[in-house]
Amino acid sequence: AVAAAPVPAGDPAPGDAADDDGAEALLLVHDWRLPGDDAPLARRLGAVITPPGARPAWTAERTGDRTYRVVYRPGDGRAEYDFDVDLDERRVDLTPDTARLLAPSLVSQR
């Protein structure tokens, strides 16, 4: 079994989830896999632990009662990755831009 990627340490930025649901949304995205891929998303993107005082690379912002927008900002000039998470359905949805970044072949099959 593969251990879940740790939730980045540090104080959340304003507007980020500091609650258990936000942490759960982050973990769902970290553990999510592209169809046909054995590696969790956090490993594919090279999840980083945020140094104290730095803006977190991974953030979760509440968008509804049990829904979140999780954003990964690599910080190296690459585009950010956005995911919509529904905790009740345990579902991770890629935004269209993120789908193009992560899985161009999947988008072209639609």
N, C-alpha and C positions, 0 to 999 in steps of 0.2 A: 504494500500500500504506500502511496505517496503522501507525505505529510503536507498539510495545507501551508501555503506561504504565510508568513507572519503579517499581521496588519502593521503598517508603518507606525513607528513611534513618533511622539512629538505632540505638541498642542495643536488641536484642529484650528484651521483658519476660519475667519468669520463665515458663517453660512454652511460650514461643513457639519456633518453629523457627528455628534460626540456621544451618541446613545448606542445601546446594544443593537438596535435595528440597523443603524448605519454600519456598524462593524460587521453585522451579518451580511449586509449587501456587499461590502468590500470582499468578504470571504467567498461569497457566491461567484463574484467576478473572477477573483484569483483562481478559483478551482475550475472555472468553466473551460471547456475544451471545444475547439473548432471541430465540426463533424469530420470524423476520420483521423483525428489527431490524438495521440496518447498523452501528450504533455499538457499540463494545465496552462491557462493563459498567462499567469504570473511568470512562469518559467519562460514562455515564448517571448514575452515582452522584456524580460530581464528586470523583474521587480527589484526595486531598490529600497533600502531602509533610509529614511530621510534623516539627515543630521539635525541635531537640536537647533531650533531657531530658523531652519530653512522651511520654505513652503513645501508642504507634503506633495510627493509625486502622485499619490493616490488620494482622492477625496470622494466623499459621498455626501450628496445634498438631497434632502427630502423633497420629493415632488408631489407626494400625496400621502394618504394615511399610512400605507405600507409599501410605497414605491419610492425609488431613489434614482438619481442620475449619478453614476460612478464615473469619474474622469481620471485617466492616467496621463500625466504630463511628463514625458521623458526628460525634459530639461536640457536636451542636447541639440535643440533646433528642429527636432522631428515634430511632426504633427501630433496633436493630442488624440487620445482614444476615448470615446464616450460610449457608455453602456446604460441602458434603462433596465432596472431591476424591479421585479414584482416579487416581494417576499412571500405573499400568500400562495402564489403559484410556483415559487422557487424557480423563476424564469429570468434569464438574462437575454436581452435583445440588443443587438448591435445597432447603432445609428447608421444611416446610409453611408456617411463618410468613413466611419470606422469599418464597416463591412468592406468597402473598397480597399482600405489599407490592409486589412487582415486577410481577406479571402477574395481576391479579385476573380478567381475562377468560380467561386460560389455565386457571386453577383452576376456574372455573365451567363450563368445557367438559368437565371430567373426569366 
